[in-house]
Amino acid sequence: MATDTIPQDIASMDAATIERGLPSFEPPTLEALIRRTNREYWDANAPTIPDPLYDRLVEALRRLAPDNPVLDELGESLPDGPVIEAEATATIPPEDRLGAPVRHTRSMLSLGKCYGAEELLAWAEKFEGEILMMPKMDGVACSLRYNDKGELFLAATRGNGSEGEDITINALEVADIPKQLDAKSLAHSGLANSELSLEVRGELFMRLSVFERYKDQYSNPRNLTAGAIKHKERGKTAAYTLSFYAYDLLNHGLGHEREKFELLKALGFSVEECEFVARDALQDSFERWSRRREAIDYEIDGVVYRAADTGEQARLGETGHHPRWSIAYKFQGDTGTTTLEDVLWSVSRTGTITPVGLFKPIELSGAMIGRAGLHNLNRFEELDLSEGATIEVTRRGGVIPHVERMIAPGPGAKKFEIPTRCPACGSEAERRKKRDGEFLFCSRPEACVSARLGELLHFAKVVDIQGFGPKIVTQAVDAGLLSSPVDFYALRTEDLETLDRLGRRSAQNLVDQVEAHRSVELPVFLQALGIDHLGRQNALLLADEFRTLAAVRAVDRDTLLEVKGIKDAIADAILGGLEARSELIDALLTHVSVVDLPEKSEDDSAEQPVEGVLGGKSFLFTGALEAFTRKQAQDKVEAHGGVSAAGVNKTLDYLVVGAGKGAKSSKQKKAEKLVDGGAPLKVITEAEFLEMIGE
Ligand SMILES: [Zn+2]
């Protein structure tokens, strides 16, 4: 294929098209695509294709044209200006060289990559001795240079490998980077009077626990790390609490990686976990890290293996691009396509309203993922999402799920719109420009947060959805899982289990609790809305008087005032509250069925007992019933003038335990506890129930 056959649409070609075309691309096309996507990743911080696909483009070009010049240009493009030799920077004050291009004394080569056990084993067969393994961090690689007194004089980014960018003045603010090496260890090491200055290489990164603070405004920790370390304003870097992981030491004269890492530690560097792995456990160790990935407090996109014996390293040497003694094994399966089901607008505790895509759960890097933040408004508008759309989802660095793009719009093409009001408190929503794009904010954040927590806790308590105490609810609000009571019904196990110390089992229990409360009695529902003056007492009064939710919602002021005990101010509060929560009620009704009371006959009065042998008593069923289905049993209750209850609580009159086999249900245990506590509730058998209704 000649140069003139490069596809016309190279600038806009999307990931799926690249994926399809990859096997047939010739070097000129690969070269153009690599240049484009490299620019997007490093310079614009806005990649449009997943990392593994980018890696495959590079691998394909390397195979077809190993000497292609683009392979030497990978990485960041460099700032303009005269290039300073690394050693020469020592004579220039750090404040005068921030951002200047710096030539590394020894190139910072990238690592060769492998994607399978066979490739890994083939690599390991080329040398003798132990193998070191460490996480492959998704951060900013850099080089630190120390003079013979152990003082830091240069910090530079990797850049394109041979030339990087000076970041010394900002690196001095990173607590994790020693400004002065431990003198004793330095003296011991015999490095102090070496002719070559000491070079430490490692990765600058941001811990995910730190990134939590910025996740509303930045798409990923790596971009933020790059921005923070290159900050043009003095004194701004420290606040970002960046971390530094030292993974290599040059000019050391040591025989083994173990000694190297020990020396790094002694000199004052933080060293993340690394381990020595047996040859027959190479693939196992990769899989173990792949599983652990989510539990680690930083993003990794694979693991790195290294021949541990430095003699072997010297023997193997390097190619033009990679050292032969080390290899990166990258995680796969970070990208998938699925169907978008809904978009929620999650309100953070600071009042930022972020769109969250809910989609059919798919497995990405070993975990089921069902939702992803859609970041800022510009991004949301760009995605142009519609209900039922086919979307591509990735997990950046294997951790943070991200909707990359819409592959095809949904069948009905109902577009998701940006709300004009805060979904949590109803205050006006405002668009504001931030450094990273436009965002939506609640105009009354303080009032919004406490009101929201209160509303959610109240709802869970009244409806008796157990397990949602202040701690879980606050965490779920922070994680963007809960903004309004409606969100309880959208919770999924895979979302909840990401919360602090909540395992799969507890998460499942919470979801089961929600499931068990999809049917709610009218008075409970009214009380759960959290309307002023609509507490338990008035909720019962209203339910008894108007019988159905529809009737309660339609009531006018005069009719309401006729109810005994409802005075002017109370009527106004209730009517105002129902009006303000109209949207919430509608939304809840798509998830919950409200159990209305049976209609009163004309001559009924409040004093008369409800008709039917069950006389208005409430019933709940548990265990496997023999005579009928759960639904048939509930119909029987209602046909005989009783009420179907939604859960076990003090207002329940009868718990009917099915005659079928099985362990005691949680409902029964709870009911027995209530009985022990003196509640008038009765636990009866299925046979006793049949007797009551005369069957
Ligand atoms: Zn609000």
Residues whose N, C-alpha, C, O or C-beta is under 5 A from the ligand:
A	BS01	ZN	C422 A424 C425 G426 S427 C442 R444 C448
